[in-house]
Amino acid sequence: MSSREISDLAGILALLLFCAAATLRASKLLRSASNAINGVVRHKEAHPPVSRVTLPVTVTDRLGQFVSGLRQEDFLIFENGKPQVISAFRNEDLPMTVGLVIDSSESMRAKCSEVRAAVMSFAESRNSEDEILVVKFNERASLGWPPNMFFNNNVEQLQAALAKHSPEGETALYDAIFLAMKRLELGTRERKSLLVISDGDDNASRISSQQVLAAAERNSVPIYVLVFQDHTSINSQAAFLTQLAETTGGRAHFIGRRKKASSIAKQIARELREQYTLVYSPSHLDHNGAFRTIRVVAQTSAQGKLLVRTRPSYLAQKDSCLPL
């Protein structure tokens, strides 16, 4: 081979090596760009913005009387201490999905008639367009309506359903609340609430109290508890039920000798009908898995600062539904 041929071959080899190196660099750049894009996509998927927070809000005066007729401008919302913009406001008595969790265990036998009176008092005082979920429980939690029926709003059928159940067995309160929260998600109404009627004991649940509390914290449903127990002799179980109610923006009522369950149930039904609904889109968009505190202020020039009850916080997470 001549020196010129060798020189030409060397040139061709150098050109091939240069092209290969350029191709490799281009390939690396493409992979890097692709990974960057995918990283952005994955980051967005892992931390999508919180679209909105919906708050049922109860407003009373200093005497405990419900305050109606307030306007959107009468409210202020703060998240983690920062003011938020209210994007929607409703003060109508809109129909809702209501879950009734009814204790049918042996410990409730002596209170059976009072429980039925409380349920009927609540049912007769609610919005007639509400859809009702019934969960009854002893050592096992089950749906109270006939098979293939989750919701109903017929008062006569509710009364008939209550008459069929005779208290017996142990108490799986936590399981029943957990089941009710899960089924309540199937309701068609935007507003939802839960009323638990029990003596507060639990000796048969597979679900723990902390699991129930964690699920409630991830939900937006206010839980009201009507407990056949004297509040003056409060124990750890009563404290838990109070925490459960307050965490969700509801309220725990303890029925002693001087209170009637039916009148308290009627009061709860009225409170649900008097509630305002406030909606806002959080100014802080990241889902970081942390709790964000909520404070709502209501005041007017005529009445001054009013008393407000709503959920005190929510969990900033990707999936706002219950992982049940």
C-alpha positions, 0 to 999 in steps of 0.5 A: 500500500502506498503512502498516499493510500495509507494517508487516505485510510487514516483520514477516513478512520479519523472521520469515522471516529469523529462521527462516532464521538459526535453521535455518542455526545448527541445521544447523551444530550438527548438522553439528558434532555429526555430525563430532564423532561421526564423528571419535570413530568414526574415532579408535576405528577408527584406534586400536582397543585391543590385545586380547592379546599371546601369548608362547611362553616357554622357561625353562631353569636355569643349566645350560641344562636345560629347566625344567618344572612351573612355575605361572602365579604363577611368572611376571611380565610387564613391558611398557615396564617396567610389570607386566602381568596374565597372563590365560591360562597354558598349559604343555601340549604342545599341537600346533602349526603348524610351518614347515620352510624347507629350502635346496635350492640348489647350495651345499647339495649336500655337506650334502644327507644331513645336511639330510635327517637333521636334518629327519627328526630334528626331525619324529620328535621333535615332537608327532605332532599338529603340522601341517607346512608345507614350503617348499623353495628354490633361486633360487625358493621353492615349497611342498614338499607336493603341489599343493593341500596346505599342511600334513601330519603324515605322517613317511613322506610328508615323507621321500619329499618330501625324497628327490625334491629334488636341490640345484641353482641359486642361493639365495633364502633371504629369499624362502623365509622370507617365503613361509613366514611368509605360508603359516604364517598359514593353519595351524589351530593356535594355536601356530606356529613356523618352522625354517630350515635353510640355509648362510645365503647369499642371492644370488637373492631379490627380498625384502630382508633388512630386509623379512624382518626387518620382517615378522618383527617384526610377526608373533608366530612364533618363528623358529629357524635351523639354519645350516651355518656356523662361528659363529667366522667370523661375517659380516653374513649370520650376524649377520642370521640371529641377529638374526632369530631373537632378535627373534622369540624363537627361536634361531640354531644354527650347525653347525660341525665339532663339532656334528651338525645332527640333534642340534640339530634334535632339541633344537629340537623338544624346546624347542618341546614344553617351552614355556609360553604366556603371554597378557596384555592390555596396560594401555596400549591405544593403537596408536601404531605404536611398539615396546613392550618385553617382559620376562618373569621366572620364579622359584621359591623352590626354584630362584631366578631362571631364564633366560627366552627370548621375543620382546623386543618387539612392534609396537603397530599396528592390523593384527597380520597380515603385510601380504603 
